[in-house]
Amino acid sequence: MATITAVDSFVDDGDDYYDLTPEEEALLCELDDLTEEEEALLCALDTTIPHLSKSTPPLTKTPFVETSSPAPFQHNGNAGGAIPRQKAASRPLSPPATLDANDDILYPDLTRALSALPTATPPPPEPTTEATDADPTLRKSPLVRFRTFPRKPFAVTDFTSGGAWCELQYYYTLTRLPGGKKTKTAAMKGGTKVHKKLEKEVHTMVRVHVDTKADMFALKLWNVIQGLRTLRDTGLTREMEVWGMVDGHLVTGVIDGLSYSCPDVKFEEEVLSASQEAREESGAKGERKKRTIYLSDVKTRGSQNPPTGAASLRPTKIQLFLYHRLLSEMAEGTLDFFRVLRRLDIDPDETFSDDFITEMASLHDEVFYEADPNASQESPTDSESAPDLVKYGTIRELLWLVKEELGLTFPEGRRSLGQLVSVDYRWREDGSVIGTNTFPVDDEALELQLKSDMQWWRGEREPRGVDIEDSFKCGYCEFAGDCEWRERMDEERLRKAREKVAAGGGGHY
Ligand code: SF4
């Protein structure tokens, strides 16, 4: 089956509102040999499973719900439907054609009030060395310093590399390394290649120009749409972007795999039989055609042995549990995309750039353009006199399609998602699977972890290093030679050993 789907995007405009995922960085590596002009291109997910686009059901446009909190943009509320492609950039903003006038939300014009506020100045560059006691930034919480607008929002890795592995190591990474990012190792690059290879088995990359943040976010939404279609059509999709909230803060992530295949049927039966709610759900679903969706992650290894031990598995578990939670909210329709857009400072009514619309429509003409309903069948058919109409010219309009696709993919809302998640370990050399671990989703464990993590992010406590039984982690840590926590841990061990010797207990120290 011809599946044309490509993900990934970036805007090389110096805007740091949205950081690149490892996959996007890998793409950039691949682009190394391109010209400067080519580097300004993005990759978009294209799907076109040919028969699928034809069978895409007509949209029944149910309005998305916006929160009542003030929006930093104004919807002009003009009536009207699609617009001629030639005038895409200058057309009036409009809700979808079938939207009821009562659903059209008007916001007060805050232009004057906002213009009276002091102009926002760009934040100072983050220090590349750890702040000292004299540094006033020390008094700010990590949340304010690193994850508050205009800084990028949280990523799922903030919680997995942080609290679930070593919080202090993550703090050092944020404060000591350039850009607050881990030093990219050869192993990481090798892992990215395996991920890319897997993705290409499902999607085909197509580069698309983006000029604005609205274009870029639209591309991400488009890739979600194509990912959902690919899942429904083939039973598997990869690299699905998700958004959600933790403690009121935006979190983004990319799920490695979604499929209809249960990773361990027997284990699932055991898990379901242990839960009354799940048992009832299972019974109810027996009468319906059940298409449960399972999340999976891919981890690459330099050796052919999968990791063992709770400490090694914990970050992966937390990562999958958090993906599960974010996707559940999207599946249930409770994610407020307009809140996401406000955090990213993106106007949902900003018209996509002409180049973007043209390129996306060239991939999916039937989706982005519709026939002019006023055009006479007898009138000339050349493009000058019978222009195509742009169906989705803004994010607000595209969100109708996102909601539609989510509804089709998750007909039972969050209950369409399985309660098992899994991780495949693959050998970095050739990408072959060397082991799989499956876990039941544990929302309580996730909640506890996030609660603890957020205490540190909000500055309510100092970052913690590893527990003494997890000190093996220090062996992989680039800050081990200069880590106060580790020093204290060594001193503590020495002190205990001396006490033992003094007490005549001997020991092996
Ligand atoms: S040396 Fe150990 S305790 Fe210190 S930051 Fe690294 S992993 Fe954490």
Residues whose N, C-alpha, C, O or C-beta is under 5 A from the ligand:
A	BS01	SF4	C166 L168 Q169 G465 V466 K473 C474 C477 F479 A480 C483 W485 R486
